[in-house]
């Protein structure tokens, strides 16, 4: 099965694609992402698995009404697993998509066989000087009507390398356009908060301790130090969690190292079988 399709959810439609045959797998992109940014990773996994990737609402070609409410994103993911895959799936979430994956495992555990978290944004919004400066700069650019500049500022920060520089400068023009094309959704997600937005009151150190399925964390060794701190917090909350490190990779690792990430996901699915 291959090709872009659309599925109705409450309040709109989601664009999705299914590739390959085999055990089911749901891919969830991060903020500012869309199907195309995970295309290489989906291709790696589709050789042995049935892979569903989709655009969040407000992203790509899904319904344009963005939301910061994680409950809505979680319900959308659940609908796709139930209605399209028709059986429990391994759920792979990148960045904030990893938080949605954890929320799905908590809200609908019968739909999730295992979790693979590619550097989730777990409590990354916890107040600190660096984050406050970033949010302030992005917010100021949005207020001045410089939406694309705001999205690029976030991308340059998120894809910083511990060794110096940022993987943003290594992205293709097409990849940058996919990211910048979703800047309107980013504005909603960051600056129109709901009670259940990026502060993650539904996905906390206390609640995720109740996740009953196997969890694997995929960590880029050259990612921003903040993401390494996220890894440590998650490892404390989920002591049984497995960690797979990808040498030389930044937070852009599904794009820059799809073969390594695909191997990590396939290994995690084998271990959880």
Secondary structure, DSSP 8 states (H G I E B T S, - for coil): --SEEEEEETTEEEEEEEE-SSEEEEEE--TT--GGGGHHHHHHHHTTEEEEEE--TTSTTS-S-----HHHHHHHHHHHIIIII-S-EEEEEETHHHHHHHHHHHH-GGGEEEEEEES--TTTTS--HHHHHHHHHHHHHHHTT-HHHHHHHHHHHHTB-TTSSBGGGGS-HHHHHHHHTTHHHHHHHHHS--TTSTT-SSS-HHHHTT--SEEEEEEETTS-HHHHHHHHHHHHH-TT-EEEEETT--TTHHHH-HHHHHHHHHHHHHHH-
